[in-house]
């Protein structure tokens, strides 16, 4: 029997049992849609993380206090980062362009009858170019503010909107721990980063933050929460990391485990890529189980179909149909069901990715490889799981089959 004739007969048979065919396809549809959607969501999450880290600033290196393991240091060493560390990096590391230390703390702020608890950050003028921030209105923190410990504040765009609505906040007074600060600027929107809304931050001069709000918490100098460092260019990042690690080890007189951690954007992106890639593979694997379940459903329905069509098979074999003709017809039916379910599942999966991208920050990432793989797997599953019922039909004895007439 020619392939075209087998396909025509398979389509006629499937259309004569529309509900059964649709239910058989359902498992394949769900499996395909799940695989494509999970891979798309995973790649979208990875792209979102990459975009967030790249938005932190060009050629940026991060230095945070502390280590994952126990530290062995001499008795008279600082156990954290201090402002003098940042100054030493700026003056002694030739591969570094700018250094931006900062102090972070959650504090209650207020304007008239409105108040909230959110992140306050003490910074230097270098913070804005290192972290790639932009000013929207007014000005940013200056060296003069640092030298004079002035009580000025720059608002994130969202905090400015929440406190002042559509009014211009420049020149207004907000209170931080019941101390008045003059608003001198508003930042452009930056978005969220790792769950932190960067548009809801207030920026103060680092010296004002240390001396008037936080207090001196280290006997070795002004304790800071974080240091952001900008390398001179991308080629200098590895050299800058190596040099500042050595400098900090010398300053802290470390004889064992480092009491600080240095990470480049590449280091962080590699970690994020490993995590999101693993999760994507895991989710796709779990979703792939539904494809297997769908294949078992195809085999089950085809076995039922063989039982129901025993008489038809016997009659065709009595009229000269060969085993290969019967085998090919049932295989074609199983493959058509699986391939059609794969195509519908692909449409559903792509639609789900697009829908989620419209209502969330995730990008619509549609992997051609995932689509080809899912559709190919669904067609293959139909072929594989259709073999047993097809062989059973092809091996039927025509005499036994015709006795049921």
Secondary structure, DSSP 8 states (H G I E B T S, - for coil): --HHHHHHHHHHHHHHTHHHHHHHHHHHHHHHHHHHHHHHHHHHHHHHHHHHHHTT-TTEEEEEE--SS---B-TTS-SS-BHHHHHHHHHH-TTEEEEEEEEEEEEEEEETTEEEEEEEEEE-THHHHHTT--EEEE----HHHHHHT--EEEE-HHHHHHHHTTS--TT-EEEETTEEEEEEEEE----EETTEEGGG-EEEEHHHIIIIII---BTTB-B-SEEEEEESSGGGHHHHHHHHHHHHHHHHTBSSS-SEEEEEHHHHHHHHHHHHHHHHHHHHHHHHHHHHHHHHHHHHHHHHHHHHTHHHHHHHHHTT--HHHHHHHHHHHHHHHHHHHHHHHHHHHHHHHHHHHHHSS------HHHHHHHHHHHHHHHHHHHHHHHHHHHT--HHHHHTT-
